[in-house]
Amino acid sequence: MAAPKTAEEIKSEIFEWLKKTKYAATSFESLPGGSANFIYRAKLATPLEDGTTDVLVKHGEGYMAVAPANKIRTERCVRIFYSPLAEN
């Protein structure tokens, strides 16, 4: 298994991925708290249809955010609010 990505690598990858969606952000900051997932606040480049300008992004890896040596299953926290596959 490859070494876990750094928190900064994950943040950068998600920020880049969001650029291809309606959730493209002008700023993207890590939020404190939690232990299993990576949580971010994104300031949207373009407001959503309802006027929303900020969204929270929750991202899971196969390990705990605060303890990468501790493996976890991402299926335990899946609740899809947005799926990029719906845009294809």
Contacts in CASP RR format, 6 or more apart in sequence:
PFRMAT RR
TARGET T0000
AUTHOR 0000-0000-0000
METHOD contacts of the structure
MODEL  1
MAAPKTAEEIKSEIFEWLKKTKYAATSFESLPGGSANFIYRAKLATPLED
GTTDVLVKHGEGYMAVAPANKIRTERCVRIFYSPLAEN
4 61 0 8 1.000
4 63 0 8 1.000
4 68 0 8 1.000
5 13 0 8 1.000
5 61 0 8 1.000
7 30 0 8 1.000
7 38 0 8 1.000
7 65 0 8 1.000
10 38 0 8 1.000
10 59 0 8 1.000
10 61 0 8 1.000
11 28 0 8 1.000
11 30 0 8 1.000
11 38 0 8 1.000
11 40 0 8 1.000
14 28 0 8 1.000
14 38 0 8 1.000
14 40 0 8 1.000
14 57 0 8 1.000
14 59 0 8 1.000
15 25 0 8 1.000
15 28 0 8 1.000
18 24 0 8 1.000
18 25 0 8 1.000
18 28 0 8 1.000
18 42 0 8 1.000
18 57 0 8 1.000
19 25 0 8 1.000
20 84 0 8 1.000
21 82 0 8 1.000
21 84 0 8 1.000
21 87 0 8 1.000
22 46 0 8 1.000
22 48 0 8 1.000
23 42 0 8 1.000
23 44 0 8 1.000
23 55 0 8 1.000
23 57 0 8 1.000
23 82 0 8 1.000
24 44 0 8 1.000
24 45 0 8 1.000
24 46 0 8 1.000
25 42 0 8 1.000
25 43 0 8 1.000
25 44 0 8 1.000
25 45 0 8 1.000
26 43 0 8 1.000
26 44 0 8 1.000
26 45 0 8 1.000
27 42 0 8 1.000
27 43 0 8 1.000
28 40 0 8 1.000
28 41 0 8 1.000
28 42 0 8 1.000
28 43 0 8 1.000
28 57 0 8 1.000
29 40 0 8 1.000
29 41 0 8 1.000
30 38 0 8 1.000
30 39 0 8 1.000
30 40 0 8 1.000
31 39 0 8 1.000
31 40 0 8 1.000
31 41 0 8 1.000
31 56 0 8 1.000
33 39 0 8 1.000
34 65 0 8 1.000
34 66 0 8 1.000
35 64 0 8 1.000
35 65 0 8 1.000
35 66 0 8 1.000
35 67 0 8 1.000
36 60 0 8 1.000
36 64 0 8 1.000
36 65 0 8 1.000
36 66 0 8 1.000
36 72 0 8 1.000
36 77 0 8 1.000
37 58 0 8 1.000
37 59 0 8 1.000
37 60 0 8 1.000
37 65 0 8 1.000
37 77 0 8 1.000
38 58 0 8 1.000
38 59 0 8 1.000
38 60 0 8 1.000
38 61 0 8 1.000
38 65 0 8 1.000
39 56 0 8 1.000
39 57 0 8 1.000
39 58 0 8 1.000
39 59 0 8 1.000
40 56 0 8 1.000
40 57 0 8 1.000
40 59 0 8 1.000
41 54 0 8 1.000
41 55 0 8 1.000
41 56 0 8 1.000
41 57 0 8 1.000
42 54 0 8 1.000
42 55 0 8 1.000
42 56 0 8 1.000
42 57 0 8 1.000
43 53 0 8 1.000
43 54 0 8 1.000
44 52 0 8 1.000
44 53 0 8 1.000
44 54 0 8 1.000
44 55 0 8 1.000
47 53 0 8 1.000
48 55 0 8 1.000
58 77 0 8 1.000
60 74 0 8 1.000
60 77 0 8 1.000
61 68 0 8 1.000
61 74 0 8 1.000
62 71 0 8 1.000
62 72 0 8 1.000
62 73 0 8 1.000
62 74 0 8 1.000
63 69 0 8 1.000
63 70 0 8 1.000
63 71 0 8 1.000
63 72 0 8 1.000
64 70 0 8 1.000
64 72 0 8 1.000
END
